[in-house]
């Protein structure tokens, strides 16, 4: 392998906890951006956000943030969304990969939040300065390189498989999940040298193709019971369709 692997260089890990699972309508409740530079202390920025809507009880049970807590201690959503995007854009401009577990969820959600509040999207910010957004998604990579492994592929399960510590207290907190995702990405690269050796543009395309292949196969499986089942093939973000989901 010539040159330094992306896994040995700076990276920016990011995660969110939200109001729900539908990326078109869910809102960000907490978020963490962790910038990792070898040999230097981690740079950590966290947000507790008032999403401006009720936080369902089911979501609150997962991440521990109730509507009342968000309203009392959270910052306004519009400013927080802008700040999150700016932090990620700064990392992209530096040439860092964004390390995100199941990227289509978080990146699509962030895109819709930006549109909801009328602030520039991450892709718009990157394009303005001619920077490319490269994503490392351990969820996608792990499914490709070890496709026949049985069991769940949640972050907790994948972290356990790669012997990355993630306590019950840390799981489902933006910071805990964020740090675990970065560590899993490193462990995947250490386990699979071909992944570690890929330049970021090639790795990005590898993940896009891997997700497409997985989505096609999973859709065929689902259609055995539901002929109309559809699995989105987009990675690392779902395209925006005007008029869908984005509401004040």
HELIX and SHEET records of a PDB file:
HELIX    1   1 UNK A    6  UNK A    8  5                                   3    
HELIX    2   2 UNK A   57  UNK A   63  1                                   7    
HELIX    3   3 UNK A   67  UNK A   73  1                                   7    
HELIX    4   4 UNK A   77  UNK A   93  1                                  17    
HELIX    5   5 UNK A  103  UNK A  117  1                                  15    
HELIX    6   6 UNK A  122  UNK A  128  1                                   7    
HELIX    7   7 UNK A  138  UNK A  145  1                                   8    
HELIX    8   8 UNK A  155  UNK A  161  1                                   7    
HELIX    9   9 UNK A  174  UNK A  191  1                                  18    
HELIX   10  10 UNK A  193  UNK A  197  1                                   5    
HELIX   11  11 UNK A  200  UNK A  222  1                                  23    
SHEET    1   A 6 UNK A  75  UNK A  76  0                                        
SHEET    2   A 6 UNK A  43  UNK A  50  1                                        
SHEET    3   A 6 UNK A  28  UNK A  36 -1                                        
SHEET    4   A 6 UNK A  11  UNK A  18 -1                                        
SHEET    5   A 6 UNK A  97  UNK A  99  1                                        
SHEET    6   A 6 UNK A 135  UNK A 136  1                                        
END                                                                             
